[in-house]
Amino acid sequence: MRKHIINHSNAEQHNFRLGLFYAFGGTALFALKSIFIKLAYAQGVDTVTLLTLRMLVAAPFYLAVLLWLFYKIKVVRPINRDLLLIMLLGALSYYASSYFDMQGLNYISAQLERLMLYTYPLMTALLGWLLFREVLTRRIILALVLTYSGVLLLYAYEAKLAGNKVGLGVLLVTISAIIFAVYLVYSKRVLNRVTSPLFTSIAMLSATACVFIHFLFTHPLSALWVNSTAWFYALLLGFFSTVLPSFMLTEAVARIGAARASIMGTAGPIITILLAVVFLAEPFGWAHFAGMALVTFGVSLLGKK
């Protein structure tokens, strides 16, 4: 009996550590996203075209996983209510949230964009308070004050340099972060009934359909004929910053929960800021350091009991 308990405990610890690894790995790969987007924009690609190229790269992988799950693994098809909810969540997160985020990157630096997106754990906590009457503790309130003080500091610095368009960029990325927080809150409830690979594949294919419809209404098909350098960045964006982290993050949420999965993203802004300075030649001064420190410390408070 004791041996069974020890084995069960070891299995739980392994499952938890694996969840943390998926959360960190997914965060690190997502941190590259804004760098690839900025580099693609430098090639003259617009937001909708780049989003479509990204999904053209990613969609075959999700379709292959979905077919493998249904015909090889023989997973049970989700009930209609869950299927519709997964499709809606996919459209919200990987279409709507991605669109607003990528649009925002036209107006603000990769550093400010990453810090703004990094606030989604706090938005998740606020949504839990508003929708499910979860407790909003003093620690969460302090985290809110510290985090958004850091964002406002960097916003003020960029607005001074770049003008009014920074405000538009901040608004677009804020909308993106709110949508992503909604996705995290509700995805955990569906993941109690559906495996994470199935959830991710259906969600991403739903988002792909929305992206293609958007593209066809706003662009001719010839707009997809971009130069080879832009395609290269789209390939990196589609596989390394979409396919891999989407499965990793969803699996992390299934194993350790949305709150812990979001908290493990501490390294995300730091990775993005370092890469933005190196590859995009973005400036890094006291305002960037102070903003990063405030946001990182504020969000880290959520991880402490």
Backbone bond lengths (Angstrom), bond angles and torsions (degrees), N, CA, C in turn:
res aa  C-N    CA-C-N  psi(-1)  N-CA   C-N-CA  omega(-1)  CA-C   N-CA-C  phi
1 M - - - 1.464 - - 1.526 111.07 -
2 R 1.355 114.56 -45.22 1.465 119.34 -179.76 1.531 110.61 -64.34
3 K 1.350 116.25 -39.47 1.459 120.38 178.69 1.524 110.63 -62.78
4 H 1.330 116.05 -39.01 1.470 120.59 178.32 1.525 110.86 -63.22
5 I 1.348 116.44 -40.90 1.467 120.87 179.64 1.526 110.58 -65.36
6 I 1.364 116.36 -41.93 1.463 120.68 179.58 1.527 110.54 -63.61
7 N 1.338 116.29 -44.16 1.462 120.55 179.26 1.520 111.13 -62.59
8 H 1.335 115.91 -40.61 1.463 120.34 178.15 1.523 110.81 -64.13
9 S 1.346 115.95 -41.19 1.459 120.72 178.50 1.524 111.47 -64.19
10 N 1.328 116.14 -42.45 1.468 120.67 178.16 1.523 111.49 -63.23
11 A 1.333 115.91 -39.09 1.469 120.43 178.66 1.518 110.51 -64.93
12 E 1.335 116.63 -40.81 1.460 120.51 178.08 1.524 111.36 -64.14
13 Q 1.347 116.62 -42.20 1.461 120.70 178.73 1.526 111.34 -63.81
14 H 1.341 115.95 -41.60 1.468 120.38 177.93 1.524 110.36 -62.74
15 N 1.335 116.43 -43.91 1.459 121.70 178.87 1.524 110.84 -61.47
16 F 1.345 116.64 -41.03 1.462 121.05 -179.81 1.529 110.89 -66.78
17 R 1.361 116.56 -45.17 1.463 120.21 179.83 1.531 111.25 -63.42
18 L 1.331 115.53 -38.41 1.459 119.58 177.76 1.524 110.74 -64.37
19 G 1.330 116.27 -39.34 1.461 120.42 176.71 1.516 112.11 -62.14
20 L 1.329 116.65 -41.52 1.469 120.70 177.42 1.527 111.08 -64.40
21 F 1.337 116.04 -40.20 1.472 119.90 178.51 1.526 110.48 -62.66
22 Y 1.335 116.97 -45.68 1.469 120.10 178.86 1.530 110.92 -61.49
23 A 1.330 116.91 -41.01 1.459 120.63 -179.55 1.528 111.09 -63.86
24 F 1.342 116.69 -44.85 1.464 120.08 -179.72 1.532 111.03 -68.20
25 G 1.345 116.51 -44.62 1.461 119.78 -179.75 1.518 112.21 -62.91
26 G 1.332 116.14 -43.03 1.456 119.92 177.75 1.519 111.85 -62.76
27 T 1.323 116.21 -40.24 1.459 120.84 178.58 1.521 111.45 -63.39
28 A 1.336 116.66 -44.18 1.467 121.02 -179.02 1.529 111.07 -62.68
29 L 1.341 117.09 -41.47 1.463 119.93 179.75 1.528 111.19 -71.00
30 F 1.335 116.74 -38.34 1.463 119.42 175.37 1.531 111.26 -63.70
31 A 1.342 116.64 -29.22 1.465 120.53 -179.92 1.524 111.65 -63.87
32 L 1.334 116.66 -25.35 1.465 120.82 178.34 1.523 112.72 -76.46
33 K 1.328 116.15 -17.16 1.465 121.54 -172.15 1.519 112.98 -55.23
34 S 1.316 117.32 -51.08 1.461 119.98 -175.53 1.523 111.84 -66.78
35 I 1.341 117.47 -27.98 1.460 120.64 176.46 1.525 110.04 -67.03
36 F 1.340 117.00 -47.81 1.462 120.77 178.33 1.526 111.48 -61.54
37 I 1.335 116.75 -39.25 1.466 120.55 -179.44 1.526 110.55 -64.84
38 K 1.323 117.17 -46.60 1.471 121.08 179.30 1.530 111.00 -61.13
39 L 1.331 117.65 -41.52 1.462 121.16 179.52 1.529 111.05 -66.02
40 A 1.344 116.80 -37.32 1.466 120.52 177.51 1.525 110.73 -68.62
41 Y 1.341 117.52 -40.25 1.460 120.69 177.35 1.529 111.10 -59.34
42 A 1.319 116.36 -34.35 1.473 120.54 179.27 1.533 111.67 -64.94
43 Q 1.346 116.51 -16.81 1.466 121.60 176.76 1.526 112.19 -91.08
44 G 1.332 117.00 4.23 1.458 121.12 176.51 1.514 115.32 88.73
45 V 1.328 117.71 15.08 1.472 121.76 179.54 1.528 109.48 -86.62
46 D 1.336 117.73 135.68 1.462 120.28 178.14 1.527 110.63 -88.01
47 T 1.330 115.76 171.80 1.460 121.73 -172.05 1.527 113.26 -60.53
48 V 1.322 117.70 -50.67 1.469 121.14 -175.40 1.527 110.64 -65.79
49 T 1.335 117.02 -40.62 1.468 119.93 178.78 1.520 110.79 -63.81
50 L 1.338 117.56 -44.51 1.457 120.64 179.81 1.528 111.24 -65.25
51 L 1.326 116.79 -39.71 1.460 120.40 177.89 1.529 110.47 -62.96
52 T 1.346 116.58 -38.45 1.465 121.06 178.19 1.522 111.34 -68.10
53 L 1.321 117.58 -42.61 1.468 121.13 176.96 1.522 110.44 -61.27
54 R 1.318 115.13 -41.14 1.471 120.26 178.67 1.528 111.13 -58.29
55 M 1.329 115.98 -45.55 1.458 119.43 -177.69 1.536 111.85 -75.17
56 L 1.341 117.85 -28.64 1.462 120.38 174.53 1.528 110.50 -62.25
57 V 1.317 115.71 -36.84 1.464 120.63 177.37 1.524 110.47 -71.31
58 A 1.332 116.47 -43.52 1.469 121.31 -171.45 1.529 113.84 -79.82
59 A 1.342 117.74 -36.73 1.465 121.61 -171.05 1.527 114.39 -55.70
60 P 1.341 120.82 -42.94 1.474 119.46 -179.81 1.532 113.27 -58.92
61 F 1.316 117.54 -34.02 1.466 120.29 178.88 1.526 110.68 -66.57
62 Y 1.334 116.27 -43.08 1.465 119.88 -179.88 1.529 111.31 -68.24
63 L 1.323 116.15 -37.47 1.464 119.80 177.95 1.527 110.38 -65.40
64 A 1.337 117.10 -41.26 1.466 121.47 178.93 1.529 111.13 -63.06
65 V 1.323 116.28 -42.66 1.472 120.19 178.79 1.522 110.40 -64.92
66 L 1.331 117.38 -40.80 1.460 121.48 -179.33 1.530 110.62 -64.01
67 L 1.324 116.48 -44.92 1.478 120.19 178.61 1.525 110.91 -64.33
68 W 1.326 116.04 -40.24 1.472 120.51 178.52 1.520 110.93 -62.34
69 L 1.321 117.03 -40.85 1.465 121.30 -179.40 1.525 111.25 -66.34
70 F 1.336 117.03 -41.18 1.461 120.22 -175.75 1.526 112.49 -77.55
71 Y 1.345 116.81 -39.77 1.469 119.11 -171.14 1.524 113.75 -101.83
72 K 1.325 118.36 -21.76 1.454 121.02 -179.53 1.528 111.13 -102.94
73 I 1.314 115.55 -49.95 1.469 120.44 -178.72 1.527 111.37 -83.28
74 K 1.348 116.02 -23.58 1.470 121.98 -179.91 1.539 112.07 63.52
75 V 1.330 116.59 45.13 1.461 119.23 178.28 1.527 109.32 -70.13
76 V 1.315 115.07 154.35 1.462 120.80 -179.94 1.526 108.95 -77.10
77 R 1.312 116.35 133.26 1.465 121.29 177.92 1.520 109.74 -64.90
78 P 1.342 117.76 136.16 1.475 119.51 179.54 1.529 111.11 -62.18
79 I 1.318 115.20 150.03 1.464 118.85 174.81 1.528 108.59 -63.99
80 N 1.317 116.95 158.11 1.463 121.60 -173.37 1.525 112.83 -55.45
81 R 1.336 116.57 -39.89 1.469 119.57 -179.24 1.522 110.93 -62.92
82 D 1.327 116.56 -45.14 1.463 120.51 179.29 1.520 111.38 -67.24
83 L 1.329 116.64 -39.17 1.464 120.61 179.95 1.525 110.92 -61.38
84 L 1.315 116.46 -44.76 1.468 120.23 179.02 1.524 111.57 -65.64
85 L 1.330 116.37 -38.64 1.460 120.23 179.23 1.530 111.18 -66.43
86 I 1.329 116.87 -41.33 1.472 120.61 178.10 1.526 110.06 -62.73
87 M 1.310 116.74 -43.27 1.469 120.86 179.55 1.525 110.96 -63.63
88 L 1.328 116.31 -40.28 1.459 120.87 178.66 1.527 110.84 -66.23
89 L 1.329 116.78 -44.54 1.460 120.91 178.97 1.525 111.35 -63.39
90 G 1.337 116.61 -38.85 1.456 119.97 177.16 1.514 111.92 -63.77
91 A 1.342 115.81 -43.59 1.465 119.89 178.42 1.522 111.21 -64.00
92 L 1.341 116.51 -38.37 1.461 120.47 179.33 1.523 111.40 -65.89
93 S 1.323 116.13 -50.16 1.456 119.71 -171.72 1.524 113.13 -79.60
94 Y 1.325 116.85 -60.09 1.462 119.98 -170.61 1.526 113.30 -86.44
95 Y 1.326 117.00 -5.12 1.471 119.16 169.90 1.520 110.05 -109.32
96 A 1.324 117.50 -66.21 1.465 120.29 -174.60 1.534 111.97 -64.80
97 S 1.321 117.06 -49.79 1.462 120.30 -179.16 1.526 110.90 -62.39
98 S 1.332 117.05 -43.63 1.464 120.59 179.36 1.523 111.57 -64.03
99 Y 1.325 116.16 -39.95 1.467 119.63 -179.50 1.532 111.43 -62.72
100 F 1.328 116.69 -48.53 1.470 119.73 -179.64 1.528 111.23 -64.37
101 D 1.316 116.00 -38.41 1.466 120.06 179.06 1.528 111.13 -63.77
102 M 1.329 116.47 -48.53 1.463 120.48 -178.23 1.520 111.57 -67.75
103 Q 1.322 117.22 -33.94 1.462 119.69 174.76 1.525 110.67 -64.79
104 G 1.327 116.36 -41.02 1.453 120.39 179.84 1.515 112.88 -61.91
105 L 1.340 116.61 -31.70 1.465 120.70 -179.53 1.522 112.80 -68.49
106 N 1.334 117.41 -11.34 1.462 119.97 172.85 1.528 111.85 -70.44
107 Y 1.348 116.77 -19.97 1.465 119.75 -170.21 1.530 114.21 -119.53
108 I 1.340 117.60 -17.89 1.467 119.74 -177.89 1.526 109.99 -128.69
109 S 1.321 115.34 165.89 1.456 120.72 -179.13 1.527 110.37 -72.08
110 A 1.337 114.74 160.04 1.471 120.13 175.77 1.526 110.57 -62.42
111 Q 1.340 116.60 -30.56 1.463 120.67 -178.87 1.527 111.44 -67.77
112 L 1.332 116.93 -47.47 1.469 120.16 179.74 1.523 110.31 -67.17
113 E 1.334 116.99 -39.39 1.465 120.54 179.44 1.527 111.17 -60.03
114 R 1.347 116.54 -44.00 1.457 120.03 -178.50 1.521 111.81 -67.08
115 L 1.343 116.60 -40.20 1.468 119.21 177.99 1.515 111.00 -64.38
116 M 1.343 116.75 -37.62 1.465 119.61 179.96 1.523 110.80 -67.29
117 L 1.333 117.04 -44.13 1.464 120.00 179.35 1.521 111.08 -65.43
118 Y 1.321 115.44 -29.64 1.456 120.59 -177.12 1.527 112.55 -67.16
119 T 1.325 116.54 -13.63 1.468 119.96 -179.88 1.528 112.51 -80.78
120 Y 1.341 118.07 0.71 1.471 118.31 -175.63 1.523 114.31 -62.29
121 P 1.368 120.91 -26.52 1.472 117.19 174.41 1.524 112.81 -60.75
122 L 1.325 116.19 -36.87 1.465 119.61 177.11 1.519 110.67 -68.22
123 M 1.328 115.86 -38.82 1.461 119.00 176.81 1.525 110.38 -65.12
124 T 1.335 116.35 -35.76 1.468 120.35 176.10 1.523 110.50 -61.78
125 A 1.341 116.13 -43.21 1.468 120.47 178.63 1.527 110.92 -64.18
126 L 1.333 116.90 -41.08 1.468 120.73 178.87 1.528 111.40 -65.42
127 L 1.336 116.34 -40.23 1.462 119.59 177.90 1.523 111.15 -65.68
128 G 1.328 116.17 -38.07 1.461 119.67 175.70 1.516 111.70 -61.01
129 W 1.326 115.79 -37.71 1.472 121.32 177.96 1.534 110.89 -69.03
130 L 1.341 116.47 -43.26 1.463 120.34 -176.92 1.532 112.53 -73.40
131 L 1.352 116.25 -41.26 1.458 119.86 -172.08 1.517 113.93 -93.69
132 F 1.335 116.93 -33.65 1.465 120.13 -172.62 1.528 113.46 -122.79
133 R 1.339 116.68 11.43 1.470 123.29 176.48 1.532 112.42 57.73
134 E 1.329 116.46 32.66 1.455 119.91 174.55 1.534 109.21 -71.50
135 V 1.326 116.32 151.95 1.466 121.17 -174.05 1.525 110.50 -70.84
136 L 1.325 116.28 133.45 1.460 122.93 174.36 1.531 106.99 -101.82
137 T 1.323 116.49 96.52 1.459 121.45 -173.11 1.530 111.61 -79.25
138 R 1.352 114.93 170.12 1.459 119.99 176.11 1.523 111.50 -62.15
139 R 1.329 115.59 -34.70 1.463 119.49 178.73 1.530 111.14 -62.89
140 I 1.325 117.05 -41.35 1.462 120.81 178.79 1.532 110.26 -65.99
141 I 1.328 116.40 -40.99 1.473 120.11 178.44 1.525 110.58 -63.10
142 L 1.337 116.77 -42.55 1.468 120.56 176.77 1.524 110.30 -62.74
143 A 1.327 116.83 -41.28 1.465 120.82 178.13 1.519 111.06 -61.48
144 L 1.334 116.59 -39.83 1.462 121.02 177.03 1.525 111.87 -60.69
145 V 1.328 115.90 -46.78 1.469 120.97 -178.56 1.530 110.76 -62.25
146 L 1.335 116.39 -48.08 1.464 120.48 -178.12 1.534 111.22 -64.97
147 T 1.316 115.81 -45.95 1.461 120.13 -175.08 1.520 111.85 -63.42
148 Y 1.322 115.99 -49.33 1.465 117.82 -176.70 1.524 112.72 -77.30
149 S 1.322 117.42 -17.24 1.470 119.88 169.40 1.525 109.75 -65.52
150 G 1.346 115.66 -41.81 1.462 119.97 177.46 1.514 112.61 -64.28
151 V 1.329 116.35 -42.30 1.465 120.46 178.80 1.529 110.63 -64.23
152 L 1.332 117.02 -44.66 1.468 121.02 -180.00 1.522 111.68 -63.68
153 L 1.321 116.94 -36.26 1.464 120.86 178.78 1.526 110.79 -62.00
154 L 1.326 116.43 -48.02 1.457 119.87 -179.71 1.527 111.22 -70.93
155 Y 1.324 116.69 -33.93 1.461 120.79 175.98 1.530 110.91 -61.59
156 A 1.327 116.41 -46.00 1.463 120.56 179.72 1.523 110.91 -61.55
157 Y 1.316 116.67 -39.14 1.466 121.22 179.93 1.532 110.58 -64.50
158 E 1.352 116.41 -45.94 1.463 119.51 -178.71 1.523 111.84 -71.71
159 A 1.329 117.34 -35.30 1.459 120.61 179.11 1.529 110.60 -63.52
160 K 1.311 116.06 -35.02 1.467 121.14 178.53 1.525 110.78 -65.35
161 L 1.332 116.44 -33.44 1.459 120.91 -177.68 1.528 112.84 -88.52
162 A 1.334 116.63 -39.64 1.462 120.42 -169.72 1.528 114.65 -109.22
163 G 1.333 118.79 -10.28 1.457 120.32 175.68 1.516 115.15 90.26
164 N 1.348 114.90 -158.86 1.466 121.76 -170.31 1.528 114.59 -68.04
165 K 1.335 117.69 -24.29 1.461 119.48 -176.51 1.523 112.36 -66.07
166 V 1.329 116.69 -20.50 1.467 119.99 177.50 1.531 109.88 -62.32
167 G 1.325 116.79 -39.02 1.462 120.95 178.15 1.522 111.91 -60.13
168 L 1.335 116.57 -40.51 1.468 120.65 177.91 1.522 110.08 -64.85
169 G 1.326 116.16 -42.98 1.459 119.76 178.74 1.514 112.18 -61.60
170 V 1.329 117.11 -42.45 1.467 122.08 178.55 1.527 110.59 -62.90
171 L 1.329 117.21 -42.27 1.466 121.30 178.84 1.527 111.00 -61.75
172 L 1.326 117.36 -44.88 1.466 121.43 -179.08 1.523 111.62 -63.78
173 V 1.332 116.72 -43.10 1.469 119.63 -179.14 1.534 110.55 -71.44
174 T 1.333 117.47 -32.66 1.467 120.42 175.75 1.528 110.71 -62.58
175 I 1.329 116.74 -44.02 1.468 120.90 176.42 1.522 110.06 -59.35
176 S 1.336 116.18 -42.59 1.455 121.20 177.98 1.527 111.60 -59.12
177 A 1.328 116.64 -45.32 1.469 121.04 -179.01 1.525 111.49 -65.15
178 I 1.331 117.33 -38.74 1.464 120.97 178.45 1.529 110.52 -63.81
179 I 1.326 116.05 -44.59 1.464 120.08 179.20 1.524 110.63 -62.20
180 F 1.339 116.54 -40.87 1.458 119.83 179.87 1.527 111.32 -66.40
181 A 1.330 117.02 -35.29 1.466 120.50 176.90 1.531 110.62 -64.67
182 V 1.325 117.24 -40.69 1.469 121.59 176.11 1.530 109.94 -60.26
183 Y 1.326 115.49 -43.19 1.469 120.91 177.91 1.527 111.20 -58.43
184 L 1.322 117.73 -45.96 1.462 121.12 -179.04 1.526 112.12 -64.56
185 V 1.332 116.17 -42.54 1.462 120.52 -177.70 1.524 111.13 -62.28
186 Y 1.324 117.15 -45.44 1.459 119.94 -175.25 1.528 113.24 -85.88
187 S 1.325 117.88 -25.00 1.467 119.39 -179.07 1.521 111.36 -64.95
188 K 1.335 117.63 -35.74 1.461 120.63 179.80 1.519 111.27 -60.30
189 R 1.322 117.43 -35.46 1.461 120.94 -178.97 1.531 111.55 -69.73
190 V 1.338 116.45 -34.39 1.464 119.30 177.64 1.525 110.71 -77.49
191 L 1.332 116.70 -34.57 1.464 121.06 -177.66 1.523 112.80 -67.23
192 N 1.322 116.97 -12.25 1.461 119.98 173.15 1.527 111.47 -71.23
193 R 1.347 115.51 -18.32 1.464 120.17 -176.14 1.532 113.82 -118.13
194 V 1.326 116.79 -14.78 1.471 121.80 -175.19 1.525 109.11 -130.21
195 T 1.334 118.28 141.27 1.461 120.75 178.70 1.528 110.34 -67.62
196 S 1.330 115.72 149.77 1.467 119.81 -174.34 1.538 113.25 -64.79
197 P 1.357 121.28 -39.45 1.471 118.48 177.55 1.528 112.53 -61.86
198 L 1.341 116.64 -39.22 1.461 120.31 178.45 1.523 110.65 -65.63
199 F 1.329 115.82 -44.90 1.467 120.92 178.44 1.521 110.41 -57.55
200 T 1.340 116.84 -50.31 1.463 121.51 -175.87 1.517 111.71 -63.35
201 S 1.331 116.96 -43.40 1.467 120.74 -178.13 1.528 111.46 -62.82
202 I 1.334 116.40 -46.32 1.467 119.76 179.97 1.528 110.46 -65.77
203 A 1.330 116.56 -43.25 1.469 120.89 -179.10 1.527 110.99 -61.28
204 M 1.330 117.26 -44.89 1.457 120.50 -177.13 1.525 112.27 -71.12
205 L 1.322 117.94 -35.94 1.464 120.07 176.97 1.528 110.89 -68.75
206 S 1.323 116.41 -34.75 1.467 119.75 174.10 1.521 110.97 -63.45
207 A 1.335 116.21 -43.72 1.465 120.71 177.73 1.526 110.85 -63.52
208 T 1.339 116.36 -38.89 1.471 120.79 179.25 1.525 110.92 -60.32
209 A 1.329 116.69 -43.10 1.465 120.59 178.58 1.531 110.57 -60.88
210 C 1.329 117.25 -42.23 1.468 121.20 178.78 1.524 111.47 -64.16
211 V 1.331 116.18 -41.45 1.470 120.79 179.62 1.531 110.41 -63.17
212 F 1.326 117.69 -44.71 1.471 121.13 -178.62 1.527 111.04 -64.99
213 I 1.314 116.60 -40.56 1.469 119.77 177.82 1.531 109.90 -61.84
214 H 1.335 116.55 -45.02 1.469 121.56 177.40 1.527 110.37 -58.30
215 F 1.320 116.31 -46.00 1.466 120.70 -178.46 1.528 111.45 -62.84
216 L 1.334 116.88 -46.27 1.464 120.67 -177.11 1.525 112.72 -64.93
217 F 1.339 116.34 -28.42 1.469 119.79 178.30 1.533 112.51 -80.36
218 T 1.307 117.37 -18.60 1.471 120.17 -173.30 1.524 115.10 -119.29
219 H 1.347 118.12 -14.20 1.457 120.99 -175.07 1.522 111.15 -139.05
220 P 1.352 117.44 150.80 1.465 119.80 168.43 1.530 109.61 -77.08
221 L 1.329 117.22 157.94 1.465 120.88 179.89 1.528 111.95 -60.86
222 S 1.321 116.52 -27.72 1.466 120.52 -179.19 1.524 112.52 -63.66
223 A 1.350 116.49 -17.28 1.472 119.59 179.82 1.523 112.11 -66.68
224 L 1.347 116.59 -17.40 1.462 120.23 179.08 1.525 112.53 -76.19
225 W 1.340 116.71 -12.56 1.468 120.20 -179.76 1.519 109.34 -84.15
226 V 1.314 114.97 75.81 1.467 121.03 178.33 1.533 109.08 -94.61
227 N 1.327 116.61 170.85 1.464 118.95 -177.91 1.538 111.67 -70.78
228 S 1.314 116.12 167.00 1.465 121.89 -173.76 1.534 112.34 -64.24
229 T 1.326 117.06 -33.44 1.469 120.21 179.14 1.525 110.82 -66.42
230 A 1.335 116.36 -42.11 1.466 120.29 177.92 1.527 110.59 -64.36
231 W 1.329 116.89 -39.60 1.464 120.62 177.32 1.526 111.15 -63.97
232 F 1.328 115.99 -37.71 1.461 120.00 178.29 1.524 110.80 -60.38
233 Y 1.339 116.65 -45.64 1.466 120.09 178.95 1.527 110.88 -67.63
234 A 1.342 116.73 -33.60 1.466 120.26 176.87 1.531 110.74 -66.05
235 L 1.331 116.77 -38.10 1.466 120.89 177.03 1.526 111.01 -63.69
236 L 1.333 116.60 -44.90 1.466 120.55 177.95 1.521 110.35 -62.43
237 L 1.330 115.67 -43.74 1.465 121.43 -179.75 1.522 111.12 -64.24
238 G 1.332 116.32 -42.50 1.460 120.70 -175.57 1.521 113.81 -69.97
239 F 1.342 117.07 -38.96 1.461 119.12 -176.83 1.525 112.64 -93.63
240 F 1.321 117.07 -56.96 1.458 120.41 -172.84 1.533 113.76 -77.79
241 S 1.332 117.66 -24.65 1.466 119.06 -179.99 1.528 112.74 -114.84
242 T 1.333 116.67 11.50 1.470 120.34 176.72 1.521 110.96 -133.46
243 V 1.340 117.52 -65.18 1.469 120.92 -174.52 1.528 111.27 -62.32
244 L 1.315 117.37 -59.05 1.464 120.37 -176.41 1.532 112.69 -60.26
245 P 1.345 119.58 -53.30 1.470 117.90 -177.08 1.521 114.32 -68.08
246 S 1.346 118.20 -27.39 1.475 118.92 179.70 1.519 110.58 -65.29
247 F 1.340 117.44 -43.51 1.460 120.28 177.09 1.532 110.40 -67.69
248 M 1.332 116.57 -40.24 1.460 120.19 -177.38 1.523 111.18 -66.32
249 L 1.335 117.17 -43.13 1.465 119.95 -178.18 1.522 111.57 -68.44
250 T 1.334 116.65 -41.49 1.462 119.61 179.09 1.525 110.82 -64.71
251 E 1.331 116.66 -40.65 1.465 120.45 177.43 1.523 110.69 -64.93
252 A 1.336 116.83 -37.22 1.465 120.78 177.85 1.530 110.91 -63.91
253 V 1.337 116.65 -43.73 1.471 120.96 178.37 1.519 110.10 -60.85
254 A 1.340 116.83 -40.53 1.467 120.98 -179.66 1.525 111.53 -65.85
255 R 1.343 117.52 -33.98 1.463 121.24 -175.23 1.524 113.44 -88.52
256 I 1.338 118.10 -39.60 1.470 119.97 -172.91 1.528 113.37 -122.64
257 G 1.345 118.32 -2.15 1.453 120.96 177.99 1.525 112.52 92.66
258 A 1.334 115.55 158.37 1.465 121.03 -175.95 1.523 112.42 -64.81
259 A 1.342 117.08 -39.62 1.460 120.32 -176.17 1.531 111.35 -63.78
260 R 1.342 116.30 -50.25 1.470 119.43 -179.61 1.523 111.08 -66.89
261 A 1.329 116.64 -37.05 1.469 119.74 179.75 1.524 110.90 -62.24
262 S 1.326 116.29 -40.23 1.467 119.67 179.97 1.524 111.52 -72.24
263 I 1.320 117.65 -35.75 1.462 121.51 -179.80 1.523 111.08 -66.73
264 M 1.331 118.01 -31.10 1.462 121.21 -179.50 1.524 112.46 -67.31
265 G 1.318 116.44 -4.53 1.465 119.86 -179.25 1.509 114.26 -81.59
266 T 1.320 118.60 15.89 1.462 121.97 -176.87 1.524 112.65 -53.93
267 A 1.317 116.75 -37.98 1.466 120.23 -176.06 1.530 112.77 -75.94
268 G 1.334 117.53 -16.15 1.462 121.06 -174.87 1.519 114.58 -54.53
269 P 1.339 118.94 -56.90 1.462 119.71 -179.47 1.522 113.35 -60.95
270 I 1.325 117.00 -38.14 1.468 120.26 -178.67 1.520 110.18 -63.86
271 I 1.347 116.81 -44.33 1.463 120.89 178.69 1.526 110.44 -61.81
272 T 1.337 116.52 -47.23 1.463 120.46 -178.75 1.520 111.25 -62.07
273 I 1.330 117.23 -44.08 1.462 120.77 -178.15 1.524 110.73 -63.20
274 L 1.309 117.33 -43.93 1.469 120.51 178.64 1.531 110.94 -61.71
275 L 1.327 116.63 -44.89 1.461 120.35 -179.52 1.528 111.95 -68.58
276 A 1.341 117.03 -34.99 1.465 120.44 178.34 1.525 111.19 -64.99
277 V 1.316 116.26 -38.57 1.471 120.44 178.35 1.528 110.13 -67.66
278 V 1.341 116.82 -41.86 1.471 120.95 -175.60 1.530 111.98 -75.56
279 F 1.355 117.59 -49.67 1.462 120.92 -171.36 1.535 114.07 -94.80
280 L 1.328 117.08 -25.93 1.462 119.48 -178.52 1.525 112.60 -107.06
281 A 1.320 116.13 -4.05 1.476 122.32 -179.62 1.530 111.69 57.59
282 E 1.336 116.45 33.40 1.464 119.62 175.96 1.527 109.51 -74.19
283 P 1.323 117.36 147.04 1.475 119.56 -179.65 1.517 111.21 -70.28
284 F 1.322 115.59 154.73 1.462 120.73 175.11 1.523 108.16 -141.55
285 G 1.343 114.94 111.09 1.458 120.33 -178.93 1.514 111.54 -129.13
286 W 1.323 115.20 -161.36 1.468 120.03 -176.80 1.521 111.50 -62.85
287 A 1.348 117.85 -35.94 1.472 120.78 -179.19 1.533 110.35 -64.89
288 H 1.326 116.64 -40.00 1.465 120.44 179.06 1.531 110.47 -67.01
289 F 1.335 115.98 -43.63 1.464 119.56 -179.58 1.532 111.41 -64.59
290 A 1.339 116.14 -45.70 1.463 120.33 -179.36 1.524 111.06 -65.34
291 G 1.340 116.71 -41.83 1.465 120.33 178.49 1.511 111.56 -63.05
292 M 1.332 116.69 -44.70 1.463 121.15 178.46 1.523 111.34 -61.97
293 A 1.347 116.60 -42.61 1.467 120.54 -178.41 1.523 111.00 -64.92
294 L 1.337 117.40 -44.25 1.466 121.20 -179.53 1.527 111.48 -63.78
295 V 1.338 116.02 -45.81 1.466 120.05 -178.47 1.528 110.82 -65.54
296 T 1.334 116.53 -46.52 1.463 120.70 -178.32 1.531 111.20 -62.69
297 F 1.346 116.25 -44.75 1.457 119.37 -179.77 1.526 110.99 -67.48
298 G 1.330 116.50 -39.98 1.465 120.36 179.95 1.514 112.54 -60.89
299 V 1.341 116.03 -46.94 1.467 119.76 -179.60 1.523 110.71 -68.94
300 S 1.349 117.17 -35.10 1.483 120.20 -179.46 1.514 112.00 -63.58
301 L 1.343 117.75 -24.43 1.465 120.52 177.91 1.521 111.97 -60.85
302 L 1.339 116.53 -27.46 1.468 120.32 -179.31 1.518 111.28 -68.31
303 G 1.334 116.48 -22.57 1.455 119.60 -177.06 1.514 113.48 -86.18
304 K 1.337 117.61 -4.39 1.461 120.44 -178.07 1.525 109.92 -102.62
305 K 1.318 115.52 136.27 1.458 119.44 -179.89 1.520 109.61 -78.76
